[in-house]
Amino acid sequence: MAQALYRKWRSQTFDEVVGQEHVVRTLTSALAQGRIAHAYLFAGPRGTGKTTMARLLAKAVNCLAEDGPKPCNQCAVCQALNEGRLLDLIEIDGASNRGIDEVRTLREQVNFSPNVARYKVYIIDEVHMLTPEAFNALLKTLEEPPAHVIFVLATTEVHKLPPTIISRCQRFDFRRIPLDLIVGRLRFIADAEGIKADQDALELIARSATGSMRDAISLLDQLSSYGSDSITRELVQAMLGAVSVEPLADLLDDVVQGDLKGALGLVAQLVDQGLDPRQLTAELLDYVRDLLQVKAGNPPSLTAAGAQTEARMRAQAEALRVEDLLRLSRLLTQASLEIKGNILPQLPLELALTEAIVKPEAAPAPAQSVQPAQQPKPAPRPAPAPAATPRQEPKPQPAPQEPQPVAAQPRREQPAAASAPAAAPASTAPAGEGIVDLDAVHHRWDEFVENLRTRTPRTLALSVQALLRSGAPLRVEGDVVVVGFPSEFHRHKANENAAKALAEKALAEALGVAHCAIRGVVVSPQELKAAEAARAGKKYAAPPKPTPNAAVSEATDPVIQYATNDLGAVAKPIAPEKPSSVEEETP
Amino acid sequence: MWNVIGHEWAVRLLSASLADGRLSHAYLFTGPPGVGKTTLALNFAQAIVCEGNPPPCQQCAPCQQVARLIHPDVRLVEADGATFKINQVRELEREAALAPHSARHRVYILAETERMSREAANALLKTLEEPPEPVVLILLASDAALLPPTIVSRCQGLDLRPVPLRELTQALVEREGADPAQAELLARVSGGRPGWAISALRDPSVMEARGRHLDDLQRLLASDLVERWEWAAGAPTDRRALRELLDNWVAWWRDVLLIAAGQGDKIANLDRREALEATAAWCPADAARAFLAQALRTVQGLAQNVNARLALEVLTMDMPTAPEIARIHGG
């Protein structure tokens, strides 16, 4: 079995290490000055060279070369290490040997002096997987190991290490490797291995590796065994299910033109051709990001964008506003997160495109719109495309004005007297011609809802009360009070016959009319808020209602009692503050 | 002769690397359930141990042993219960150190590795990077994004994508003897996953269950909330059955979206075209989209162990309502 290329081409000298100059410089100068620490911590993403660097370090401290750069890769120790037979390099898989027992064994062995080399080097890979007990058992050894021991801890998840471990090590953070450096290294390996590869193919490989050298070399390895003479961009695309730039530009054109049919058709076609929906989503996101760059006046970053594509991108960037691009990239980001484990991996992308193209329905389906001023305005579309967006029209709810059902008729079989005393006196309301006015409803609403609790049957009354508390009166149509509710559930409940009858009777009494009806509709939260606000405004703006028992309260107020009885005062209405309507009533 | 439907590029790559003697020590096959990962892995294992020509010959003793999962050097390791455990990985490491029994290599196929516990995955890392010489590890997972990146980066990844419609239909007719209309329906409903299509072909109960799910859905469209909740109360609570139900619903609603967008020829549920078109006539594309988004959230929620009945109640509440019903209730 051939050795994987990424193992075969592990860097053997510090100079070969790619993309981690900051680590290399610090380490080599420390080595040159003979300032070797007893514990190092290498942290960074996968495939950035942590294990490689650890082995290089082990080699450099033990190299026997008198002068010249270390490691020399010539001396006995270097060669033994390269061949993986140096006894003084102990590589421990932290994830498999994670318990306290393993650490105890290690502590015992640490004390023995090295076999042939100057230092015993312990490399603990995946060190974040040690158990907390194991970490604690390691602390003492890590702080003051024997002079002949060097620890190198390597991890991809440094945040999982206890701070007590981190503070005992010299820490080096490895960075993702830049694209051009990966391409350069790939080119070097390809040439050395006699693999023919196009430059743009290598670039695509490097891009898909997202900064991990191991990923990039693995992919090169894999492609080299594909059996064709040369690695081309098309081959890499077929392998990765990657997308060329033209379909992306086509998709964006569909978005610009509001062509939902075209967009969904193209996605279906691409996926059926064997493109990876995940890649498609990710690359469309990249494309949109590039459009943002173009919009901002920068050149697009896509390596393969030819002059033609660039012209198209400029036109698209022209047609879309920055907000549209931001919205689109948010939708696509969301979509790329939802793909995970989905049976239909293209669906999130399709939904994102639909959302981007189709105007949001103006307010779900409240019947004949209430207060147009309150409705959220659908975001204006960048490119007008009325023809392309197919059906917005068939509104599910034409909501024809049905004659109010039986419950609306005055039903007086139960004498109102039973609950009348608790109900508000119907004094101020316009005497019952059957016409209800919105102001009166606004004034009386709280009272009406509050008094519902005294109605029978009690459980129904309470549930009606709770229902109405979540709604608000919107308007009056003849003797029908239209009440807005936040959801279909509320509306449905409120329109049930028994509930309706009870509420209508109570409302009629509160308003002092012979009968009135209630009709529930579903409205958007904004509308509901507006209606609430309108009602509250009316209520507070309204003159304070004199309570019929004002006299009583004066008589029972202890202060007034004291004033009248003991001080001989006389209670009088304060005339100027009372509006005229009160004057009429007080007699 | 590779007995795999579709994935021609993957087959070519694997057989070429075998012919060149450039076998890698670790592979990762990813793709949705039923797309053909296990099939491809077993075929690859056959090719590795095959004694005939060209490998896999499907005739020689080793090939047949692999097919029956009794080859001493080829092991299919599956999750032990709900997860892949660290002990399974340790046992594998021990066993992998031994020399192969009869073949040149030992092949381990690890199924559903997305269910590996974190400890198991990390324990596997070192073996995965530099396994004993004659060992080939083949990891299977539904999505590489579900695995730790450290695992993914140590394997040669082959991402199996849905098989093109025509290819799958043809294969179902030619290899499985399906009736062409049936084959096309299965190919479409499966979303390009041969494994699913074949199991549905062999086991009629799969399609029957789907039929029930879609009947329920179509009935609920014309039901009010009370009926929908009654239905939700009686719906299955078993996660697997629920997932199946939701997958079927999602596919159905996606068809509504496609028809509403004017892409009626791309739909999956061919046998339901009438109901789909009737729905698309009153349900605007955006409403279908909103419901699909909600359904996907529900699927996700169920995976995270939310209360199944509550989730279904909320979902059915959000489902668009056919206009007749909406009118009766005076909306």
Interface residues (C-beta under 8 A of the other chain):
Chain A: M1 A2 A4 R7 P45 R46 G47 D93 G94 A95 S96 R98 D125 E126 M129 T156 S212 R214 D215 S218 D221 Q222 S224 S225 Y226 G227 A238 M239 L240 G241 L260 K261 L264 G265 A268 V271 D272 Q273 G274 L275 D276 R278 E338 I339 K340 G341 N342 I343 L344 P345 L347 P348 E350 L351 T354 E355 V358 K359 P360 E361 A365 A367 T389 P390 R391 Q392 E393 P394 P396 Q397 P398 A399 P400 E402 S487 E488 F489 R491 H492 N495 R519 G520 V521 V522
Chain B: W9 R12 L13 A16 S17 A19 D20 G21 R22 L23 S24 H25 P32 P33 V89 R90 E93 H105 E114 E119 N122 A123 L124 L125 K126 E129 E130 E133 P134 V136 S142 D143 A145 L146 P149 T150 V152 S153 R154 C155 Q156 G157 D159 R161 P162 P164 L165 G191 G192 D224 L225 V226 D247 V250 A251 R254 L257 L258 A260 A261 G262 Q263 K266 A280 A281 W282 C283 P284 A285 D286 A287 R289 L292 A293 L296 V299 Q300 A303 M317 P320 T321 A322 P323 A326 R327 H329 G330 G331
